[in-house]
Amino acid sequence: MGDNTFAKLVNASTRNLEITDGSNIAVIGGGPAGSFFSYFAIDFARIIDLNINIDIIEPKYFDKAGPTGCNHCGGIISETLVQNLSAEGIVLPSRVIRRGIESYTIHLETGSAVIETPLNEQRIASVFRGLGPKGEENSNFESFDGYLLSLCKEKGINLINARVKELERHEDGIVVKCTGVPDKKYDLVVGSVGLNPGALSLFKNINPSYIIPKTTKTHICEFYMADTDIDKYFGNSMHVFLLNLPNIKFGALIPKSNYVTMVLLGDQIDSKVVDSFLGSKEVKGCFPKNVELKTLMHCHCFPAINIEGAKSAYDDRIILIGDSATSKLYKNGIGAAYITSKAAARTAIFQGISKNDFQNHYQKICKKLETDNNIGKFIFGVTSFIQKSELLKKGLHATILDEQNKINDKRRLSSILWDTFTGSAPYSSILQRGLDPRVGASFIWNTIKQTFT
Ligand SMILES: Cc1cc2nc3c(=O)[nH]c(=O)nc-3n(C[C@H](O)[C@H](O)[C@H](O)COP(=O)(O)OP(=O)(O)OC[C@H]3O[C@@H](n4cnc5c(N)ncnc54)[C@H](O)[C@@H]3O)c2cc1C
């Protein structure tokens, strides 16, 4: 296509860049971001008496066990997200929650400590994004992603089970092509395809200034265990490891119904890094004695995670949300998907669907998340530093133990760690609390005491 023809098409397509009665919206990807966008867009449209059609296009089957319904995730629904969702009228039913998390157990080479939820309430949920690993076919549980999609269907949103293969910009809309489904032209196309490189490149083809998010490799694996053993060895506690092992910034064991999900985050996690984690006495100590951990392993993968947000994640008639745009560094990615999706839906329905509309009303939300992530990088830099020093870890351990005997608002370091591990608060708030001289004083005092023990 010549430059002139392309310019004409772009000029023509900038007319009528708003959602009106009868507008068609394609949401590509039915993970949390796609569902949240659709849920809010249809509600916002109803507020201003607009009748719109939304198609969510998603190839996975979230009602099937195994890889076909898996969206590779630790499955922790943060406190903040549980609260935000319930304020939106979305209360997670018990058939979706595999376990309510009541505490965190932090493991260091110097010992372990349990940190209870700050308000002693059970508000963090562990879920499976799909139905769970193979073998879960007959369970009575429902998947988290499937549940969100069912809420969308109840609102009249159409679910198309297909994979998008091509996007084509036209004068008056964008044509979406999938195998096995007739091509269809949409007024707005929403990209909620996570970090799938092939799908992201479809958006780059029609929005060349889009720069895809930077990622690194992580690890997830599922250990199958009897629920009675999970109760005995893990309880309702998420086990977090701050060990001096190369590449690992954060390791966690998350108890669910019949599984314990292991998550390793850091820099380019590979099999060697995984083996070093599994071989540590702190990790082995969480499981029944004399059990070879690899025999409990049911499935495992090395999915990508965002470490830097996308650039220009919008154009006329195009908006990218969730992981495809920007996320929260290492934590609460589903919570970040909620934030970007709602902001994108608000912009599309109330402001318009031009590049300018998204730049003026959506971009600032992504920018705020990215600024917070930069603070997060600093906080993880500090935890990595502590991870490498036995003395500092002893001081950290002593401070946490000391704080557990105090009333809630005096458990300053514990609440900072709680929010860092759960992703329940913005990194800016964590940093602000970390700079409280009383936190530093208690940590330094406990560390000095350790030098004499
Ligand atoms: C190891 C690890 C652990 C994590 N743990 C947590 C956690 O405990 N809690 C938390 O909140 N976050 C966690 N996250 C982050 C979280 O998984 C993501 O932030 C979240 O899934 C983003 O949602 P999304 O809807 O943007 O993308 P996704 O959940 O990736 O959904 C994208 C959807 O798009 C679909 N898709 C892809 N290509 C196409 C195509 N061509 N056509 C149609 N559909 C397509 C996919 O099938 C998928 O369903 C974790 C991430 C990793 C890597």
The ligand as a Gaussian input file, in Angstrom:
#p B3LYP/6-31G(d) Opt

LIG

0 1
 C        4.577000     -16.939000      37.188000
 C        3.475000     -15.914000      37.276000
 C        2.719000     -15.839000      38.441000
 C        1.722000     -14.873000      38.551000
 N        0.989000     -14.844000      39.691000
 C        0.018000     -13.917000      39.835000
 C       -0.787000     -13.905000      40.996000
 O       -0.660000     -14.745000      41.880000
 N       -1.738000     -12.933000      41.108000
 C       -1.917000     -11.986000      40.137000
 O       -2.773000     -11.119000      40.299000
 N       -1.184000     -12.007000      39.000000
 C       -0.237000     -12.941000      38.824000
 N        0.481000     -13.000000      37.659000
 C        0.219000     -12.020000      36.605000
 C       -1.091000     -12.347000      35.892000
 O       -1.054000     -13.688000      35.446000
 C       -1.305000     -11.429000      34.682000
 O       -1.002000     -10.107000      35.036000
 C       -2.755000     -11.490000      34.201000
 O       -3.030000     -12.787000      33.730000
 C       -2.992000     -10.492000      33.063000
 O       -4.286000     -10.676000      32.545000
 P       -4.564000     -10.398000      31.000000
 O       -6.033000     -10.623000      30.821000
 O       -3.971000      -9.116000      30.610000
 O       -3.739000     -11.513000      30.199000
 P       -3.887000     -13.097000      30.209000
 O       -4.380000     -13.571000      31.504000
 O       -2.604000     -13.617000      29.705000
 O       -5.034000     -13.382000      29.127000
 C       -4.794000     -13.220000      27.759000
 C       -5.815000     -14.030000      26.997000
 O       -5.679000     -13.742000      25.612000
 C       -5.888000     -14.942000      24.892000
 N       -5.229000     -14.823000      23.577000
 C       -3.913000     -14.821000      23.295000
 N       -3.722000     -14.741000      21.961000
 C       -4.962000     -14.676000      21.398000
 C       -5.429000     -14.580000      20.057000
 N       -4.606000     -14.534000      19.006000
 N       -6.783000     -14.530000      19.845000
 C       -7.652000     -14.558000      20.881000
 N       -7.245000     -14.652000      22.169000
 C       -5.923000     -14.709000      22.422000
 C       -5.249000     -16.016000      25.767000
 O       -5.769000     -17.300000      25.466000
 C       -5.596000     -15.534000      27.170000
 O       -6.779000     -16.135000      27.663000
 C        1.473000     -13.964000      37.493000
 C        2.207000     -14.073000      36.307000
 C        3.188000     -15.056000      36.182000
 C        3.952000     -15.166000      34.907000

